[in-house]
Amino acid sequence: MFDFTPVGLRAKEAAAALSLAGTDQKNLALEYIAHDLVERKRDILEKNRTDVKAAEAKGFKSSLVDRLYLNEKRIEGIADGIKKVIMLPDPVGVVDSGETRPNGLKIEKIRVPLGVVGIIYESRPNVTADAAALCLKSGNASVLKGGSDALGTNMIITDIMRSAIAKAGLPEDSVQLLSDTSREAANAMMKANGLVDVLIPRGGAGLIRSCVENASVPVIETGVGNCHIYVDESASIPMAVDIIDNAKTSRPGVCNACETVLLHREIAEDILPKLKKRLDQHNVEIRGCEITKMILGDCVVPATEEDWATEYLDYILAVKVVDNIQDAIEHIRKYTSGHSECIVTDSVAAAEEFKRRIDAAAVYVNASTRFTDGYEMGLGAEIGISTAKLHARGPMGLRELTTVKFLITGSGQIRQ
């Protein structure tokens, strides 16, 4: 049986030290991390190639291999994200509100770290660096559990970060990676009450459901992305095709990729052939309704009820023709995972109705859903996309990794 206690105790001790660290010292650690990741990119790539080859040998689909794969540009992008975190304001110690009560008590509500943040994630080694950097800047110790498929890559990234943190005079146990990738280790983290203050799962529906259902520590539910794009009758067809193509094919294996397209009946015959021609460049399989199949022919796989609810994470797109914006909204409200939803339209009224009636973490007008990302939204990196409504929603940056504490200063007051 996996014993999480030693890891958790080291994390709590590190978290106590981090909570007292100043912004300059935390930023120095992040500077060392960003520099050393790029400096040792060849070592990282060597481990990553081994992980990628093993995944390919196991028959992983290409979109999932892409999530695992690193190259020099992606490593430099990770380092760039960390540099942007350095530039962001430190939320720790910020006064959210303050007042002096009639009895003279001075009451302040300030931002403080959560403590020990556990992150369970799948084959995305960039999460290792992103999550650790955000936790560090916000004064939290992080305990990371990645998937077995990325273990070699995750281990070397973690080793580099721990050494960099130590160079800045902070505890290297501010970041820890579980080398045990078993389900038992995950379950131990889920039930580490008193050692883990919050658990954040990043991955597919199965992982997130397992954490939500089995954890006894607090969980912030993140990102299954059954994302929709509705193309209204007034939309620019070329713009709509560009947006759908980007949202589906730029990186189909991520949670902000589009999975279902809804088309207004009035423009379906015009846009569908153009959209198919663009998607054919990436061999995207279309699973469509009867009208879609009637327009495009036998190349369309008939969609089932399950298709409307599926996060494919692959070169597959569900397509449905609807009568109007009301039908599109009702479809989205029925099948949405609450991640990212988009309307393409030239109608201000349609855009306002869509924004008002769609309940999701991110609602777009005339832009790709791929922008639901901490880096793109100015948060530096992100620790995940929360689809929950308590504590945090949408891309989770530094502020979302803090909580509040009330400070009350008196001069001898007693309650009557």
Secondary structure, 3 states (H helix, E strand, C coil): CCCCHHHHHHHHHHHHHHCCCCHHHHHHHHHHHHHHHHHCHHHHHHHHHHHHHHHHHCCCCHHHHHHHCCCHHHHHHHHHHHHHHHHCCCCCCCEEEEEECCCCCEEEEEEEECCEEEEEECCCHHHHHHHHHHHHHCCCEEEEECCHHHHHHHHHHHHHHHHHHHHCCCCHHHEEECCCCCHHHHHHHHCCCCCCCEEEEECCHHHHHHHHHHCCCCECCECCCCEEEEECCCCCHHHHHHHHHHHHHCCCCCCCCEEEEEEEHHHHHHHHHHHHHHHHHHCCEEEECHHHHHHHCCCCEECCHHHHCCCCCCCEEEEEEECCHHHHHHHHHHHCCCCEEEEECCCHHHHHHHHHHCCCCEEEECCCHHHCCCCCCCCCCCCCEECCCCCCCEECCCHHHEEEEEEEECCCCCCC
